[in-house]
């Protein structure tokens, strides 16, 4: 499992926990379950490719 962080606003999404507001359940796969055109739900500025892996 991993945590991904937006470099613009520090929004974090943990693949172990998920984010129900974004439609990602616990244990989701970052590579296959998150669409390539997905963007940060908090700032809307950063795309999936911009997110940093922090753990």
C-alpha atoms as an extended CHARMM CRD file, in Angstrom:
* protein
*
        55  EXT
         1         1  UNK       CA              0.0000000000        0.0000000000        0.0000000000  PROA      1               0.0000000000
         2         2  UNK       CA              1.1290000000        3.5660000000       -0.6110000000  PROA      2               0.0000000000
         3         3  UNK       CA              0.2390000000        7.1600000000        0.1420000000  PROA      3               0.0000000000
         4         4  UNK       CA              0.2520000000        9.7010000000       -2.6800000000  PROA      4               0.0000000000
         5         5  UNK       CA              0.4670000000       13.4470000000       -2.0690000000  PROA      5               0.0000000000
         6         6  UNK       CA             -0.3770000000       16.4470000000       -4.2170000000  PROA      6               0.0000000000
         7         7  UNK       CA              2.6810000000       18.7250000000       -4.3950000000  PROA      7               0.0000000000
         8         8  UNK       CA              0.4540000000       21.7870000000       -4.6990000000  PROA      8               0.0000000000
         9         9  UNK       CA             -1.8270000000       21.5420000000       -1.6830000000  PROA      9               0.0000000000
        10        10  UNK       CA             -0.6480000000       18.4630000000        0.2410000000  PROA      10              0.0000000000
        11        11  UNK       CA             -3.8850000000       16.5000000000       -0.3360000000  PROA      11              0.0000000000
        12        12  UNK       CA             -3.0860000000       12.8700000000        0.4870000000  PROA      12              0.0000000000
        13        13  UNK       CA             -4.7120000000        9.6770000000       -0.6420000000  PROA      13              0.0000000000
        14        14  UNK       CA             -3.8410000000        6.3710000000        1.0040000000  PROA      14              0.0000000000
        15        15  UNK       CA             -4.4230000000        3.2850000000       -1.1250000000  PROA      15              0.0000000000
        16        16  UNK       CA             -5.0240000000        1.2090000000        2.0030000000  PROA      16              0.0000000000
        17        17  UNK       CA             -7.7860000000        3.5010000000        3.2830000000  PROA      17              0.0000000000
        18        18  UNK       CA             -9.2080000000        4.8160000000        0.0040000000  PROA      18              0.0000000000
        19        19  UNK       CA            -11.2490000000        7.9860000000       -0.4880000000  PROA      19              0.0000000000
        20        20  UNK       CA            -14.9740000000        7.3240000000       -0.7240000000  PROA      20              0.0000000000
        21        21  UNK       CA            -15.7050000000       10.9000000000       -1.8370000000  PROA      21              0.0000000000
        22        22  UNK       CA            -13.5530000000       10.2470000000       -4.9080000000  PROA      22              0.0000000000
        23        23  UNK       CA            -14.9630000000        6.7550000000       -5.4720000000  PROA      23              0.0000000000
        24        24  UNK       CA            -11.8780000000        4.8090000000       -4.4000000000  PROA      24              0.0000000000
        25        25  UNK       CA            -12.4750000000        2.0560000000       -1.8780000000  PROA      25              0.0000000000
        26        26  UNK       CA             -9.9520000000        0.6270000000        0.5670000000  PROA      26              0.0000000000
        27        27  UNK       CA             -7.1910000000       -1.3020000000       -1.1630000000  PROA      27              0.0000000000
        28        28  UNK       CA             -7.5730000000        0.4070000000       -4.5330000000  PROA      28              0.0000000000
        29        29  UNK       CA             -4.7210000000        0.2360000000       -7.0370000000  PROA      29              0.0000000000
        30        30  UNK       CA             -3.2240000000        3.6360000000       -7.9460000000  PROA      30              0.0000000000
        31        31  UNK       CA             -2.0530000000        2.5040000000      -11.3840000000  PROA      31              0.0000000000
        32        32  UNK       CA             -5.1400000000        0.6840000000      -12.6270000000  PROA      32              0.0000000000
        33        33  UNK       CA             -8.0390000000        2.1610000000      -10.6110000000  PROA      33              0.0000000000
        34        34  UNK       CA             -7.1980000000        5.8810000000      -10.8600000000  PROA      34              0.0000000000
        35        35  UNK       CA             -7.8440000000        7.2670000000      -14.3560000000  PROA      35              0.0000000000
        36        36  UNK       CA             -4.9570000000        9.0340000000      -16.0840000000  PROA      36              0.0000000000
        37        37  UNK       CA             -7.0420000000       12.2170000000      -16.3650000000  PROA      37              0.0000000000
        38        38  UNK       CA             -7.8600000000       12.3050000000      -12.6230000000  PROA      38              0.0000000000
        39        39  UNK       CA             -6.8150000000       15.5030000000      -10.8460000000  PROA      39              0.0000000000
        40        40  UNK       CA             -6.4610000000       16.6570000000       -7.2460000000  PROA      40              0.0000000000
        41        41  UNK       CA             -9.9190000000       17.0280000000       -5.6730000000  PROA      41              0.0000000000
        42        42  UNK       CA             -8.7360000000       19.7740000000       -3.2990000000  PROA      42              0.0000000000
        43        43  UNK       CA             -6.8510000000       22.1880000000       -5.5490000000  PROA      43              0.0000000000
        44        44  UNK       CA             -7.7460000000       20.9080000000       -9.0200000000  PROA      44              0.0000000000
        45        45  UNK       CA             -4.3490000000       22.0430000000      -10.2500000000  PROA      45              0.0000000000
        46        46  UNK       CA             -2.2960000000       18.8660000000      -10.2050000000  PROA      46              0.0000000000
        47        47  UNK       CA             -2.8500000000       15.7610000000      -12.2780000000  PROA      47              0.0000000000
        48        48  UNK       CA             -2.2920000000       12.1430000000      -11.2470000000  PROA      48              0.0000000000
        49        49  UNK       CA              1.1940000000       12.1530000000      -12.8030000000  PROA      49              0.0000000000
        50        50  UNK       CA              2.2390000000       15.0470000000      -10.5290000000  PROA      50              0.0000000000
        51        51  UNK       CA              1.4940000000       13.2120000000       -7.2740000000  PROA      51              0.0000000000
        52        52  UNK       CA              4.4400000000       12.1370000000       -5.1370000000  PROA      52              0.0000000000
        53        53  UNK       CA              4.6690000000        8.7490000000       -3.4060000000  PROA      53              0.0000000000
        54        54  UNK       CA              5.3650000000        9.4460000000        0.2690000000  PROA      54              0.0000000000
        55        55  UNK       CA              5.1760000000        5.9090000000        1.6590000000  PROA      55              0.0000000000
